[in-house]
Amino acid sequence: MADQEPVRRAYDTSLRREQAEQTKQRILSAARGLLTSGTYSSVTMEDIAREARVAPQTLYAVFGNKLRLAEAMVDASFPHIPPLIARMEEAAGLEDPEEWLRTMTRLHRQIFEPCADLIRFTMVSGDPRLTAHYTRIQHSRHERMRALAPVLERSGRRRPDLSVDEAVAIAWTMLGPDHYGQLVFDRGWTPDRYEEWVGQALIDLTLTAP
């Protein structure tokens, strides 16, 4: 029996960790459902605890306060983004501007589909520490959109009534998370329809015929 005690203790510790992680994920899921469908100021920790089926004390013990819970909810939902950004950077070498625009539309759709609700939440939360997430996303998106400029210049297909900066601004606007949210969440478009329409719209708005 004495030889089995360390095994039992390790098993109990592992089980407690697993249960704690399950509780944490249930809280994050409940927070996401409530905070992205309501408003940051109106949803309370008690509301989230009730939805997650845990005691409010558990919520405070795990996250401390609502802001830290909201930040954890946002941070936990973006692990898919870095590899997609790497693919965007690889697209900078494309010679065909139509292929570049459609590739960027597809990759933005793949970024937004799992987390556009959270990006929108950071925009409208009203808390400057959360809206800072949105500001960083918008700034980094604009930097990536600037890769369109050399693609346009190499192809010679930029519309003559647009400057390079205006073409970049159009791509940045059309591929924004708010645009995705308006079409998919508010107007009920499918992600496939969004990708098809926005990709073609970008071509029509920024390029001349081949």
C-alpha positions in Angstrom: 0.0 0.0 0.0 2.8 2.4 0.9 4.4 1.9 -2.6 1.1 2.9 -4.2 0.7 6.2 -2.3 2.9 8.4 -4.7 1.0 7.1 -7.7 -2.3 7.9 -6.0 -1.1 11.4 -5.1 0.2 12.1 -8.6 -3.2 10.9 -10.0 -5.1 13.1 -7.6 -3.0 16.1 -8.6 -3.4 15.5 -12.3 -7.1 15.1 -11.9 -7.4 18.4 -10.0 -5.5 20.1 -12.7 -7.7 18.7 -15.4 -10.8 19.7 -13.4 -9.4 23.2 -12.9 -8.7 23.6 -16.6 -12.2 22.4 -17.5 -13.7 24.9 -15.1 -11.6 27.7 -16.6 -12.6 26.8 -20.1 -16.3 26.7 -19.1 -15.9 30.2 -17.6 -14.3 31.5 -20.7 -17.0 30.0 -22.9 -19.7 31.5 -20.7 -18.0 34.9 -20.7 -17.7 34.9 -24.5 -21.3 34.1 -24.9 -22.5 36.9 -22.6 -20.0 39.6 -23.3 -20.1 39.4 -27.1 -23.9 39.4 -27.2 -24.4 42.0 -24.5 -22.3 44.9 -23.4 -19.1 44.9 -21.3 -20.6 47.3 -18.7 -23.9 45.5 -18.3 -22.6 41.9 -17.8 -21.6 41.2 -14.3 -19.2 38.6 -12.9 -22.3 37.1 -11.2 -24.0 36.7 -14.6 -20.9 34.9 -15.9 -20.7 32.7 -12.9 -24.3 31.7 -13.2 -23.9 30.9 -16.9 -20.8 28.9 -16.2 -22.4 27.1 -13.3 -19.7 28.0 -10.8 -19.7 30.1 -7.6 -18.8 33.8 -8.1 -15.9 33.2 -5.7 -14.5 30.7 -8.2 -14.5 33.3 -10.9 -12.6 35.8 -8.7 -10.2 33.2 -7.6 -9.3 32.2 -11.2 -9.3 35.6 -12.9 -9.3 38.3 -10.2 -11.7 40.7 -11.9 -13.8 41.2 -15.0 -11.1 43.0 -17.0 -8.6 40.2 -16.5 -11.3 37.7 -17.4 -12.1 39.6 -20.6 -8.4 39.8 -21.5 -8.0 36.1 -21.0 -11.1 35.4 -23.1 -9.6 37.5 -26.0 -6.1 36.1 -25.7 -7.2 32.5 -25.6 -9.1 32.9 -28.9 -6.3 34.1 -31.2 -3.8 31.1 -31.5 -4.8 30.5 -35.1 -3.7 34.0 -36.2 0.2 33.8 -36.3 0.4 31.0 -39.0 -2.2 32.9 -41.1 -0.2 36.1 -40.8 2.9 34.1 -42.0 1.0 33.0 -45.1 0.0 36.7 -45.7 3.7 37.6 -45.6 4.5 34.9 -48.1 1.8 36.3 -50.4 3.9 39.5 -50.8 5.9 37.7 -53.6 2.8 37.1 -55.8 3.0 38.8 -59.2 -0.8 38.7 -60.0 -2.7 41.4 -58.1 -6.0 39.5 -58.5 -4.4 36.4 -56.9 -3.0 38.6 -54.1 -6.4 40.2 -53.3 -8.2 36.9 -53.3 -5.5 35.3 -51.2 -5.7 38.1 -48.6 -9.5 37.9 -48.6 -9.4 34.2 -48.0 -6.8 34.5 -45.2 -8.7 37.4 -43.5 -11.9 35.2 -43.6 -9.9 32.4 -41.9 -8.8 34.9 -39.2 -12.2 36.4 -38.6 -14.4 33.3 -38.8 -13.3 31.9 -35.3 -13.0 35.3 -33.6 -14.7 38.2 -35.3 -17.1 38.4 -32.4 -14.2 39.0 -30.0 -12.6 41.6 -32.2 -15.8 43.5 -32.4 -16.1 43.2 -28.6 -12.7 44.8 -28.1 -13.8 47.6 -30.3 -17.1 48.4 -28.5 -16.2 47.4 -24.9 -15.5 51.0 -23.8 -12.6 50.0 -21.7 -9.3 51.5 -23.1 -7.3 48.5 -22.1 -9.5 46.3 -24.2 -9.9 48.7 -27.1 -6.1 48.8 -27.3 -6.3 45.2 -28.6 -8.5 46.5 -31.5 -6.2 49.4 -32.2 -3.2 47.1 -32.4 -5.0 44.8 -34.8 -6.0 47.6 -37.0 -2.5 49.0 -37.1 -0.9 45.7 -37.9 -3.5 45.0 -40.6 -2.6 48.3 -42.3 1.1 47.5 -42.3 0.4 44.2 -44.0 -1.9 45.8 -46.5 1.0 48.0 -47.7 2.4 44.8 -49.4 -0.3 45.5 -52.0 1.7 48.6 -53.3 4.6 46.7 -55.0 2.2 44.1 -56.4 0.2 46.9 -58.0 3.3 48.6 -59.3 4.8 45.4 -60.8 1.6 44.5 -62.5 0.8 48.0 -63.9 -2.9 47.3 -63.2 -3.6 49.9 -60.5 -6.7 52.0 -61.5 -5.4 55.4 -62.8 -7.9 57.3 -60.6 -6.4 55.8 -57.5 -3.1 56.6 -55.8 -1.2 53.7 -54.2 -2.2 54.8 -50.7 -5.8 55.0 -51.7 -5.7 51.4 -53.1 -4.1 50.2 -49.9 -6.8 52.1 -47.9 -9.6 50.4 -49.8 -8.1 47.0 -49.2 -7.6 47.8 -45.5 -11.2 48.9 -45.2 -12.8 46.1 -47.1 -10.9 43.5 -45.3 -11.6 44.9 -41.8 -13.2 42.9 -39.0 -16.0 45.4 -38.8 -16.8 44.8 -42.4 -16.8 41.1 -41.9 -19.1 41.5 -38.8 -21.6 43.7 -40.6 -21.9 41.3 -43.6 -21.8 37.9 -41.7 -23.2 38.7 -38.3 -25.6 41.6 -39.1 -26.7 40.7 -42.6 -26.5 36.9 -42.3 -24.1 36.3 -45.2 -22.2 33.0 -45.1 -18.4 33.2 -44.8 -18.2 31.7 -48.3 -20.4 34.5 -49.7 -18.3 37.1 -47.9 -15.1 35.7 -49.4 -16.4 35.5 -52.9 -18.0 39.0 -52.9 -15.3 40.9 -51.1 -12.6 39.3 -53.3 -14.3 40.3 -56.5 -15.2 43.8 -55.1 -11.6 44.5 -54.3 -10.5 43.5 -57.8 -13.2 45.8 -59.3 -12.4 48.7 -57.0 -8.6 48.7 -57.4 -7.6 47.1 -60.7 -7.9 47.8 -64.4 -8.8 44.9 -66.7 -5.8 42.7 -67.7 
